[in-house]
């Protein structure tokens, strides 16, 4: 038992110091336990062989987490939530406070039902843009975004990977289960208290640091692009007002091609299907259209008959920029004459020429040296242009785009996973694994993208934490710790005992990680329940809520690491804003115990 304690303590210190990678630390812990218990097997113990110690890698809880990460990646990859969030941002200028509230409310709601990491990834650029428009500091919004998503994760079984792990330990050791919405009542109370603290104290405890922006990304450099109005297009039948089209407020329409006719501004005829609009707009506006409006994407791709299917079936769509090189064979030719799509496999979305304003169809423009071409294609096709002598690829300008044509399928699959788990139609592992499979089968993800969504740190950390937990259980270490906590606090009553467990787990989750802390302390909580007669589900839920209090350090949870850079935070910023929040939630939980769970 004492050797096991030593191995666990060294593992915890290695995780906290992070001088060695999490993956290597996890592998070292596993290797040490495997070798030690092979040489020194305790008497009357059959659960410390390799099969048992490595069982965490096949545990349904870990499979569920990996599957939910793939489902979340499918949502992210298809941009299924980008359209709604961008529409929210459009109200910012008129209703800034209401819009900010709406953005955080949407982030909170989504984080209740899916892993909060992709949610934070999705909302970081939105809040960065909002901070720029409001002439504020992104540091005022980034940490609240992470904390609010963590608080939302407390409220349902799938809101956080921690919840699934704790529920798995409870089911394995007691045959009891935690329902999908069972954490909701105490979790919503804690979330309300936490969100109130964030709203009130953020202006006092958060720094105001200017976000350094990429100057080129925010310039208003104009491209000439073309939009084809396909059947069912949002612009089909739209009439101009005072010669302009209000629906295209971020673009300037310079010409409309209608069959053999050319219509020039000011316009007085409604738009029709098969019209081709030559517009002047920025790259950002084009990216927003391609990321949120499927019919715009379909119309722009259909102009040149772009092949939607990559040859290898596993490529990502991307947008990039390239410059026509001096001496290029394409100079003096149009895009079609140069055989651009045939040679590169990419579609030219727009052309930028600084010498003069162009008013003619993009495909009729003869290229000149120095022209900047805005490209759309699959990543391997874009990367292949690095060796071209005719074009200079701007690598830094390459950005992946979501495949929004499959966004509807991703939303349906996501909804089915949540409904199946919430209403008990399927166990959560079945629903999550089935959802991940459907994401791949419907093309929302390819196999490589699905495997890239698996976080190796989480995978190795959970596997090692399971092994440490099993070792503690089977050597008597968990029972020893449980009796120590009980002996120290039992004279003060169950309320103080549960409060002491909450505080201990909350401290450890900020030094180690929420997943590892949850797995290590869930068996200890059940041992405490056996020793005191307290309902084990109450103690396991206490571990669940405390392990989610990952607010005091940036290393405590991955969403904190995600906002560290965009918010320009320092390590101490999390301590200053997060420690009071943890103490507030701890005191609130202890006070609310008899009201939430009844007599203890």
N, C-alpha and C positions, 0 to 999 in steps of 0.2 A: 504493500500500500504506500509506504513512504517513498519508494523508488518511483512509483507512478506519480505521486505528488510532485516529485522533483522534475520528472519529464514534462508534466503539464505546466509547472511553473516556468521552466526554461522556454517552453513553447510560447507561453503567454508573453514573456519578456521579449522574445524574438519578434513576435507579432507587433508588440507595442513600439519597439525601437525601430523596426523596419530597416535595419542595416542589411538584412538578408531579405530577398524577395519572399512574398507570402507563399508562392508556389514551392520554393525550395525549403522554407521552414516547415510547411505541411508535409512535404515528402520526407524530411529528416525526422519529424515526429513519428510518422507512420513506420519508417524503417527502424527506428529505435524501439518502438513498442513491439514490432514483429520479432525482432531479434531477441529482445529481452525475454518475452514470454515464450519463445521457442526454447531458450536455455533454462529459464526458471519458471516453470508452470506451477501456479498455486495448487495446493491439494484441493480436491473436490470441486475443481473448476473446469468446465468443458467449453466455456464461452470466450476463451482468450486465444483461440487458434487463428490462423490467417483468414479463414472464411468469416469468422465473427468480426475481427478487427477491420476487415475491408468491406464489411456489409454496408457501410454508409454510402458507398458508391452505387449501390443498387437499391437504396432505400426509396420507397415511393415519394417521400417528401422531396428528395433531391431531384428525382425524375420530374416531379411536378414543377419545381422551380425552373429547371432547364427548359421544360416545355412552355411554360408561361413566358420565359425570356424570348423564345422563338415566336410566340404569338405576338408579343409586344414589338418585336423586330418587324413582323409583318405589317403591323399597324404603322410603324415608323417608315418602313420602306415604301409603302404605297401612298404615304401622305394622307391617310384616311382621316386624320384629325386636323390637317393643316388648313383646309378650306374654312371650317368653322372658326378656328382661332384667328385666321386672317380677317374674317368678317367682323370679329369682335374688335380687332385693332382699328378698323375703319371708323369706329365711333369715338375714337380717342379725342380728337380735336374738339368735338362738341360737348362730350360728357366725360372729362378725364377721370374724375373720381369714380363715377359709376362704371366706367370701362375697366379701371384697375380692379375694382371689386369683382366685376364679372370674370376677368382673366384668372384671378386667384380662386374664385369660386369654381370655375370650370376645371382648373388644375386639381383642386381638392376633390371634386366629384370623380374625375377620371382616376385619380390615384387610389380611390377606394376600391376600384375593381380591376386594376392592373398594376404590375410592378412599376414603382414610381420613378425608376431610373430613366426609361424612355420618355416619361412625361416631362421630367425636368429638362432633358435634352431638347424636347420639342418647344418648351416655353422660354428657354434662355434667349434665343434670337428675338422672340416676340417682345420680351421685357427689355432687352437691349435697345430695340427700335423705339419702344415706348419711352424709355428714359431719354433717348436722343430728342424725340419730339417734344417732351415736356421740359427739356433743358435741365433735367435733373441728373442724379448720379445713379448708375446701375448698381452700386453697392447698397443702395437703399431697397433694392427689390430682389437681388439674387439669393441672399441668405433666407429671407422670408419665404421665397419660392421653395427652397429645399426643405425648410422646417415645416411648412404647411403640407407639403406632399408626404413627409414622414408622419405627421399627425394624422393625416387622412388614412395612411396605411394601417393605423391601429384599429380601424373600425370594422373591417371585414376579414375573413379568413385568407383571402387572396391579396389583400392590400400590401402585404410585405412578405418577403420570403421567410422572415423570422416567424411569422404567425404559422405558416405551414409546417416549419420544423418543430415548433413547440407542440402543435397538435399531433404531429407524427409520434413524438416521444410519449405523449399522454396515451395515445391509442396503443402503442407498443407495450407499455408497462401496466396499463390498467384496463384496457379494452373500452374505455370511455372515449367519446369523440367530442370535438368542438364544432358546433354548427356554423354555417356560413356567416350568419349575422349575430352569433353569440357574443363576439366582442363589441358589438355596435353600441349597446347602451352605455357601459362605462367608457368605451372609446370615444363616443361622441361628446360626452361630458368633458373628458380630458382634452379633446381636440378644441372644444369651444373655449375652455380656459386658456389653452395654449395660443390659439389664434387671437384672443383678446389681448394677451400679453404682447404678441408680435405687433399688433396694430398700435397699441399704446406706447410701447417702449422702443420701437424701431427708430423713431426720430431722435431719441436720446442716446441710445447705446450703439447704433450702427454708424460706421464712418461714412463720410461723403467724399468719395474719391472719384475723379474723372476717369471715365472709360476711354482708353485710347483706341480709336477706331482706324480701320484701314481706309486711308484717304481715297484710294482709287475705287474701293467698293462703294463709296458713298458720293462719288461725283456724279454729275448729271450728264455724262457723255452720251450722246445720242447715236443710236443705230437705226439704219433703215431696215425694216422687217416687213413681212407680208403675213396677212391673216386671211385664210379662206373660210367663208361662211358655209359650213356643211349643213345638211338638213338637221333640224333640231338645235341649231346653234343659238345661244342666248341673244345674238345680235340680229337674227333673222326677223325681218319686219320692223326693226327699230327705225323710227323716223328722226331726222335731225331737228335740232332746235337752234334757231338763229344761225344755221349753216354748219353747226357742229354736232357731235354725238356725245351727250353727257355720260353715256355708259363707258366711254373711253377717255375718262378725264386725265389719265396718266399718259396718254398717247396723243400725238397729232396726226390726224389722217391727211395725207398729202395727195392721195389719188385713189380712185376706185375703178377697178377693171371689171366691166360687166360684158362678157362676151368680147366683141370687137370694139366696144365703146370705152372711152376713158372719161371718167367724171372727175372734175377738179373742184376744189372749194371755191366759194361756199356751196355746200350741198343742199339740195332741196328734195331729194327723192329718198324714200325708205330703202333700207338695205334688203337685199334678196339673197336666197340661197345661191351658192356658186359665185357670188361676188368675191373678188380678191382685193383686200385693202392694203395699200402701201402706207405704212405708218412710220413715224419717227418716235422712238421711245428709248428708255434706258434699259440696261441689262437687268436691273432689279425688277422692273415692271414685267419684263418677259419671263423672268424666273418665277414671279408670283403667279402669272397666268399658267405656266407649265406645271406648277406645283399644286394648283388648286382648282383649275377649270378644265375638266376632261375634254369638252368640245373644242376649246381653244387649242389644246394640244393636238387633238385629232385633225383639226383644220390645218394647222401649220405643218404637220407631218405629211398630210395628203398632197400638198402643193408639188412636192418632188417625188411622190410615190415612195416615201422612205420605208425601208424594210423594217418591220417592228421586231423581228426575231433575230437575236444575235446568233452567230454561227455555232458558238460553243454552248449555248443554252444556259450559261451561268454568269453572264456579264451584267454589270450595273449600268444604268443610264446616267449620263453626265452631261454637263454643259461646260464649255471651255472657250478660250480665245486663241486665235493664231494670227500672225502677221504675214502678209505677202512679202516674201523676201526680195531684195534687189536682184535682178537677173532671173527671177522666177519665170518658168515657161508659161505660167498662168497670166502674166501681164498682157493686157490688151485683149483678153478673152473674157467672155461672160462665164458665169459659174457652170452653165450647161456645156458650153463649148470646151471648157477646160476639163470636162468629165470629172468634176470634183467628187461627186458621190461615188462614182465608179472607182476612182483611185483611192479614196480615203475611207469610204463606207459611212461618212458622216454627212449630216444635213447642215447647210448654212442657214441659220435663223435670222441673221442680220449682218449688215455691213456698216462699218464706221469709217468715214472719210472726213478729215478735218479741213481740207482745202475749200470745199464749197458744199452747199446743201443740194442733195440729190432729189429730183422729183421724177422718178420713173420706176418701173417695175424692178424689183430687186434682181430678178433673174436676167434682166436685160443690161445690168450695169457691167461695164468692162472694167476689170480689175486693174489697179495701179499698185506700184510698190508702196508699201507702208499702210495699205488698207488693213484694217482690223476686222477679222471675220469672227462672228459669234457662232459657235458650233454646237450641234446637238448630236450625240452618238452614244455608243457603248464604250465603256472604259478601255477595253483592249484596242479598239479602233482609234480612239483618241491618242492613246499612248504610242501607237505605232507611228504617229506623225513626228515623233522626236527625231527620226532619222531622215526626214524629208529635207531636200535641198530647196524646195520651192516655198516652203512654209516654215515659220518659226513658231513653235508651240509655246504658249505661255503656261508653264506647268502650274504656277501659283494660282492661276485663274480657273483651274479645273475644280468643279464642284459636282458632287453626286446629286441627282434629282430623283424624287420619288416617282414610282410608276403609278400615277393616279388613275390609270385606266382600270386598275384592279382594286381601287379603294373601296368600292361598294362590297365586293366579295370579302375583303378584309374586315369591314365593319360587321357584316353578317356573321362571319366565323367568330369574331370576338364576342358578339352578343350571344351566340349559341353557347360558347364556353361558359360565360358568366351565368346565363339562365340555367344551364344544366347543373352547374355546381350550386347555385343559390337555392334552387327548388328541389335539390336532391334527386334529379333524374339520373345522374351518374355520379359516382365518386369523383372527387376533384382531380385525381391523377388520370382517370379515364378521360374526363372532359378536356383537360389541358393537353394531354398527349394526342388525343383526336384532333383538337384544334390546331396544334402544330403541324400534324400530318396534312390537314386540309389546306393550311397556308401554303405548303409546298406543292400539293396536288393542283391547286387552282392558279399557281404561278405568282402568288403574292410574294413568295420567297423562292429562291432556288436553294439547292442543298448546301452550297458553299455559304450563302448568306445565313442560312439557319445555323450552321455550325459556328460561324463567326459570332453569332449572338450569344453563344455559350461563354460565359466568363470563367476562364480557367482559375482565376483567383477564388471565386466562389466555389467552384467545383472541388478544388484541392482543399480549401479551408473547411468546407463542410465534411468532406471525407475524413480529414484529420480530427476534426472536432468530434465526430461520431466515435472514432477509435478511442479518443481520450475519455469520452463519456462512458463507453463500454468498459474500459479499463478501470475507471473510478468505481463503477457499479460492482464489478466482479471481484475487486480487491477489497471492497468495504470502504473505499474512500468517500463515496457519496453519502453513505450512512454516517460516517464519522463527521463529515462537515454538517450534515443535517442535525445530528445530536449536538454539535457545538453551538449552532445557531439557536436551537431549542433551549439548551441549558442556559445560554446567555440572556435570552429574551422572554422565556415562557412565563416568568413571574410577573411580567408586565401585561399579560393578556394577549389574545390572538391578534388584536388590532395592531399592537406595537410589533409583534413578531412578524406579521405580514409587511408592515412598514419597513422593518429592518431588512427583510429579504429584497424589497423593492429598491431600497437605496443601494444595497450591495451590488445588485445586478446592474442598476443604472450607472454606477461608477465603472464597473468592469466593461460595460458595452462601449464606453468611450475610450478605454485603453486597449481593448482587444478588437472586437467587432461584434455587431449585433447577432450575426448568425452563430458564431462560435460560442458567444456568451449564452445564447438561448439553449443551445444543445447541451452545454456543460451544466447549466443550472436547472433545467427542466427535471432531470432525474433527482437532483438534490431537493427540489421543491416537493416531489412526490414522496421522497423519504421523510421529509418534514411532516407531510400530511399523515403518513403512517404512524409517526411518533406522537402526533398531537391530536389526531382525530379530526382535523380541519378538512373540509371537502377538498380533495386534490385538484379539482378543476379550478377552484378559486386561487390556489397557489400557482398553478400553471398559468392562468390568465395574468396573475401578478408578474410572473417572469416575462410573459408576452409583452405587456405594456412597458415594463421597465427596460427590456432589451431594445425597445423602439425609441428610447430617450437618447438618441444619438446626436446630441446637440452641442456638446462641449468642445469637440475637436474636429478638424477637417478630415481626419483619418477614420473617424467613427463610422461613417457611412459614405457610400460612393456618390450620393447626390451632393454631399458637402464638398467632395473633391471636384465635382463637375462645376460648381459655382465659384470655386476658389479663384480661378483665373479671371472669368468675366466680371466678377465683383471686385477684383483687385484687393482681396482680403489678405490679412496676415493671420498667423496661427492664433494669436491672442484675441482677435476679433470674435472668433467662435467661442472662446472661453468667456469673454465679457458678456456676450449676448445669450449664450447657451446655458451656462451654469445657473443663472437665476431661473431660467425656464425649467430646468430639471428639478430644482428645489421646489418651485411652485407646483409642478405636477406631482411631486412626491408628497408634499403636505396635503394637497387636494385629494389625492388618492386615499391617504390614510383617513382623512376626515369623512370621505364619502363611502368607505367600506361598508358600514352597517346599513346605509341607505340603498346601496346598489345590490348587495348580496343578501341582505337580511341579517338576522342574528348569527354571529360566527361561533 
